[in-house]
Amino acid sequence: MAEKVKKQSKFLNKVEYLGNKLPHPFFLFIYLAVIVVILSFIFNMFGATVKPPGSEKTLEVKNLFSGDGLQYMLKNTITNFTGFAPLGIVIAMMLGVGLAEKVGLLEYVIRKTITKAPSSLVTYVVVFVGIMGNIASDAAMILVPPLAAIVFYKLGRHPIAGLAAGFGAAGAGFTANLLVVGTDALLSGISTEAASIIDASMSVSPVSNWYFNIVSTFALTVVGGLVTTKIIEPRLGKYNKKVEDLEVDESSPTAKKALISALIAASIYILAIIITLFIPNSPLRGDDGSIINSPFIDGIVPIILVLFLILGITFGIVDRKINTTHDIGKYMTDAVRDLSGYIVLAFAAAQFISFFQWSNMATWIAVNGAEFLKSINLTGFPLIIMYIIFTAFLGFLITSGSAKWALEAPVFVPMFMQLGIHPGFTQVAYRVADSSIATVTPLNPYFVVILSFLNKYDKKAGVGTLISLMIPYTVSFLTTWIVLVAFFYITGLPVGPGVTRELK
């Protein structure tokens, strides 16, 4: 046993050491952009060319180290950034979601849902709320676990089991949701940028994985609940210690009324959208009357933005958090300020992707990579599985989901498109791997925070303790997701409106 713990500790120390050696994601993309410039010079010097399938035109790899390349980089540095598809989408979504978070709406819903859940269902409610909590982005990883621990403790159950269920669901289940949220907008924007390398008209919508995410939410809720009750709690045993100061902060007396008012206002808005969508010759439908290929789907981000603005503003006014329009502006400013790290990252990522695309290196790698995979018969679902495993292992070192997708998408999205796989389906494979591994790497920025919560109930708990608690969630969630990916792949069912595994 001691030898096993020693080996585990050595592995974790190695992961932490290697991860800490990686540069900040901003510089990671700057270095990658420089590498692209150097490689474009080498490829061009050796006369590298590529002929995209279905095209009569042969493309040469263009040299970014040339006069034309230098002019391109200087002229397009700003437009690369301002035209970066995910940037505007993410900021727009956060104006609404961030407002709802800053006025306390999301926190109130999460807290009340967990604390008021029937004792017989509390485990599954904790897991469900943890998964759904990514509406508030990473905030769920801070809010849900300690609340769940308190609820479990007051029910006479092991508080660490509640903490594990909350963190496992909020972390490993991060990408699932019943709603279309900021993560969908962020990833789909990067996917669209990457897909344009092969097809400039290709667009990946924020709802491209919606059906898959809905199924995932219910499946993971059941699996997460079973893992907690059948694996985590029996392993932990009975908790006999007494813990002081475990009170849940009370909400303002008007919060309940504010929530009801917000839901009524949101329901009126949703009803108006539905009526508009189904009236004859609706302006929200496509020319052929379609809903899938329509202004409704194309405009889903502003529609969701307005929904969250209505929820946040109504809640804030009734709960007396918003008294003037200045308060609304302040909360939205605070929400966008929280995106400062992402905006810095987006600047560097935009340059890397743009240089990669302009030089034609992305096309060269996509076409030749696809031909190589065909030559070794690694296509179809086995390829998807290998990609999921690769991304999961990469997740030990790069914990930022957006950074990792911005790194992977320009290579794998075009390559898989050459093999007939829709970018939206490639995005699904990425999401399940990236999300599953998030709770077992010490490089997760919330790992240390959760460890401090854990120490409140077990002073001797360390990194290995937390990882051993999270491994059952990681393994079970990833296994469940692979089964779901296989189901959608084999049946050809859409993972989102108009998005199946096949690139049509």
N, C-alpha and C positions, 0 to 999 in steps of 0.2 A: 504493500500500500504506500509506504514511504517513498519507494522508488518510482511509483506511478505519479505521485504528487510532485516529485522532483523533476520528472520529465515534462509534466504539464507546465511547471513553473519555467523551465528552460525554454519551452516553446513560446509561452506568453511573453517572456522577456525578449525573445528574438523578434517576435511580431512588433512589440513596442519599440525596440531599437531600430528596426528597419523603417517603421512608419515615421519615427521622429527624424530619420535622415532625409525623408522626402521634403522638397521645398514647399512653401506655401502654394496653394493651387494657382494663385495669380502668376507666380514665377514659373510654376510647372508648365503653364501654357505659353509663357514667354519663351522658355527654353525650347519647347516643342516647335514654336514658330520659327525660331532660329535654326533648328534642325531641318525643318521643311525647306528653308532658304538654301542651306548647304546641300541637302539631297537633290533639290531641283537643279542645282549647278552640275552635280555629278551625273544625274540622269540625263540631262540635256547634253552634256559632253559626250556621253556614249550613244546619243541618238535614240533615246527611248521614245517609242510611239505606242499608241493604243487606238484600236478601232472599236468603238462601242457597238454592241449588238443592235442591229436595226438601222445603223447609220452607214452611209457610204463614205463619210469623211473620216480620215485618219488624223488623230490629234497627236501632236508632239508634246513632250513634257517641257513646259516653258521655264526658263531660267529666271528666278527671282533675283539673282545676283547680277543681272544685266541692266542696261539702261532702262529698257521697258519695264522690267521688274521693279526697279527702284522707283520709277515714276508711279507705278501702280500702287506701291506700298505707301508712298507719301500722299498721293491724291485721295486714297480711300481709307486711311486710318480712321477718320471720324465717321465716314458713312458706313464702314464695316460695323462700327459700334452702334450707331443710331439705327441702322437697318437690321440689327441682330434680332431675328424674329421673337425669341423668348423674352427679350427685355421689356417691350411694351406690354406684352400679354401678362407677364408676372406682376409688373407694377400696377397695371389696371386691376387685376384680381385682388391685389393686396389693399388697394384703396377701399374696397368693400369688406373683404374678410378681416383686414386689419382694424377697420373701424368697429366691426362687431366684436372683435377681441378686446380692443382698448376700452370700450364702454362696459365690459364685464359680461356681455351676453353669453359668450361661449363658455367661459369659466363657470357661470351660474348653471348652465344646462348640464355640463359635465358633473359638477359637484352634486346637484340635486338628483340626477339620474342614478349616480352610484349610491348616495346615502339613503335614498328612498326606495331602493330596489328590495323586493321580497327576499328574505333570507335564503329561500330555496333556489332562487335564481341569481343571487348576487354574483356568483363566479362568472356566469355567462354575461351578465350585464357589465361587469368590469372589463371583460375581454372585448365585448362589443363597443363599449364607450372608448376603450383604448384605441381600437382600430379606427373608429369614426373620428377620434380626436385630432387626426391630421388635418381636419378642417382648420384648426388653429395652428397648423404646421408643427414645429418642434415643441411648442408649448405643452402638448399633451404628455410628452415624456417627463415633464417636470410636475405636472398637475395630477395626472391619474395615479401613478404608483403610490405616492404617500397617502392619498385619499383612500385607495383600495386597502392599504395596510391598516389604516385606522378602522375601517368598516369591518375587516376580517377580525381584528383584535376585539372589537366590541361585541362580535357575534360568538366569541369564545374560540375562534379559529386562529391558526398560526398567521400572524401579521406579515411574515416574510413571504408566505404563499400569495397573499394579496398584492404585495409589492412586486413579486415576480410576475404575476398575471398581468398587472398593469403595465410594467415595463416591457414584458414580452409582446403584449398586444400592440402597444403604442409604437414600439421599435421595430420588431420583426414583421408586424402587420401594417407598417406605415403606408404602403402604397395602395391598400384596399380602401374602399369607401362606397357608400350608396350615392353620394353626391359627386358632382364634378368640382374639384377643388384646385388650389394653387399648384399642387404637384402635377396635375394633368396639364395645366397650361404651360408650366415650365418645360416639362419633358417633350411635349408635342411641338413646342417651338423649336427646340434643338433638333428634333426628328425631321421637321420640315426643312430646316437649313441643310441637314445632311442628305435628305432625299433629293434636294435640288441639284446635287452633283450629277445625278443620273437623269432626273426629270424635273425641269424647272417649274412645271405646272403641278407637281405633286404637293399636296397639302395634308398634313396630319393634324386633325382637329383635337381640341382638348377632350372631346367625347369619344375619341377613337378606341379607348379601352374601357368604356363605361360598363358594358354588359359583363365583361370579365370581372371587373372590380366589384360589381353587385354580387355576383355568384361567390367571389372570393370572400366578401365580408361575412356572409352567412356560414360558409364552409369553415373559415378560420375561427369564427366565434364558437362553433361546436368543438372543433379540434382543440382550441386554446382552453376551453372550459374543461375538457376531458384530461388534457395534460396537467392542468392545475389540480384536479381532484384525484386523478388516478396515479400520477407520478410525483408531483411536487409535494403535496400535503402528506402522503404516506411517508415520503423520505424525510421530511422535516419532523414529523411526529407532533406531539402536543407541546404547546408553548405555555410554560408555567411562570414566566417572569412577569413582574408588574411594571408597567411603563406609565410614567406620569406625563401630564401636559399633552394629552392626545385629543384635543378638541378641534372640531371643524369650524372654521371661521363662519360666522353668521352673515347672511346676506342682508342688504338693506330691506326695510319693511315693504318697500314698493317694488322690489325686484320681481315678485311673482306676477303682480299686475302688469309690470312692464313686459314680461315674457309673453303673457296672453295677448297684450296689445300688439306686440311685434308679430306674433303668429297670425293674428287676424289681418294685419296690414299685408303681410307676405302672402297670405291665402288669396286676398283680393287681387294682388298683382299677378299671381300664378293663374288665377281664373281668367283674368283679362288676356294673358298670353295664350291660354288654351282656346278661348273663344276666338281670338284673332287668328290662331293657327288653323281652325277648322271652319271658318266662314268661307263661302264660295269665293274663288279667285283671291285667296289670301295672299297678301304681299310677303308673308313669311314662308310661303311655299315656293318650290322651284317652278320653272316654266311648264314642266310636265305634271305639276301637282304633287311632286315628290316632297317628302319631309327630309329624307336623308341628304339629298343634294339640293339644298335650299338655303335661302338667307337666314332661316332659323338656326341651322347648324353652323353656318359661317359666322353668325353673330352671337354664338352662345356665350362668349366671354362678356360682352357688354350686358347681355340679358342676366347673367349670373351676378355681375357687378352691381346692377341696379337692385337685384333681389337682396344682396347682403347690405347694401346701403339702406334699403327700406327697413330691414331687420334691425340694423345697428342704430339708425337715427330714431326709430320709434321706441326701441328699448331705452336708449339714452335719454330721450325727452321725458318719458314716463318715470324713469328711475332718477331723474334730476341730475344726470351726468352731463346732459346737453341743455344749455340755457339760451345760447345764441348760436348763430352760424359760425362764429369764430371758434366755438368749441368743436364743431364738426371738422373744420379745417385743421385744428390742432391735433385731433386724434388721427386723422388721415396722414398728417405730416409725420407723426410719431410712428405710424405703421410703415410708411415708406422708409423712414430712417432705419428701421430694423433690417431693411433690405440692402444697406450700404455695402455689406460684405459681398452679397451676390452681384451688385452692380460693378464692383471692382473686378470680380472674377469674370463677369460677362465681357468687359473690355478686352481682356487678354484672350479669352476663348474665341471671341469674334475675329480677332486678327489671325489666330491659328487656323480656324476653319476657312476663312477667306483666302489666306495664302495657299492652303492645301487645295482648295478648289480651283483658284486661278491658274496655278501651275500645272493643272491636269494630273498631278500625282494621285489625287484621290480616285480619279477615274481609272488610272493605270493600275492602282492597287486593287480596286473593286473588280475590274474585268479579269485581271490575271489571277487574283485571289480566288474568284469564283471558278475559273478554269482549273486551278489547282485542286480545289475541293472536289470538283467533278471527277478529276483524274484519279483521285484516291477513294472515290465513291462515298465521300462524306457530305451528304446532302440530306434534305428532308428533316424528319424529326430527330435523328441522331445528331445532326449538326446543331439543332436548337438545344439539345441536352448538353452538348459539349460547350456551347456558348454560355449557358446558364452556370455551369460549373466554373468556367473561366472567370466570369464576372463575380461569382461568389468568392473565389479566392482573392481576386483583386480587391474586394471589399474589406479584407483584413488590413490593407495598407492605405486605401483611399476611401475615407468615410463620407465625403460629400457626394450625395447622389447626383446633384447637378453637374459637379466637376467631372465625375466619372463618366456620365453620359455624354457630356461635351467632348470628352476624350475618346470614347468608344464609338459614338454615333457616326462621325465622318468616315470611319473605316468600315464598320460592320453593316450599317444601314445600306450604303450603296452596294456592298459586296453581296448581301443577302437579296437585294433587289435584282441583281443579276441572276440569282438562282430562283427568282419568281416568288420571293417572300415579301409580303407587304411590310412597309416600314412600321405600321402600327402594330403588327404582330411581333416584329423584332423588338419593339419597345416593351411589349408585354414580357418577353423573355428576360429583358434587362431588368425590369422592375421587380419581378419576383426574386431574382438572385440578389439584387442590391438591397432590398428590404429585409430579406430573411437573415442576412448576416450581420445586420447593424448592431445587434445587442451583444454579440460575443467578441467584439474587438475592443481592446482597451483604448483604442484611438478615438472611439466615439466620444465626442465632447460631453455627452450627458452621462457617460459611464461613471465618472468620478462623483457626479452629483447623486446618482442612484446608490453608489457605494456608501456615501455619507448617510443616506436614508436607511440603508441596510444596517449600518453600524449602530443606529439608534436601538435596534432590536437584538443585535448580536455584535458585541464589541470586538470579538475576535475575527469577524468576517473580513475577507480580503478579496483581491481581484479574482483568485481562483474560485472562491465561493460564489461570487456573482456569475461568473461564466458557467459554472456547473449548473446553476439555476436556469440559465438562459439557453443552454444547449438543447434541452428537450423542445423548447419553443422553436428554436431555429431549425432543428431537424424535422420536426413535425410540420411546421409551416411550409418549409421548402419542399418536402415530400408531397404535401397536399397540393401545393401550387404546380408542381411538375405533373401530377395527375390531371389537374385542371387544364394545363397547357396542352397535354396530350389529348384530352377530350375535345377541346376546341380545335386542335390541329386535325385530328382524325375525322371528326364529324363535319368539319368545314363551317361550323356555326360562326357567326360574326362575334368578334370580341368587342365591337362597338358599332355604331351605325355605319353600315357600308364597308366595314373593315373585316375581312377574313384573312386566313393565312396566305391566300393567293393574291399576287399582284396582277390585277386585271388590266 
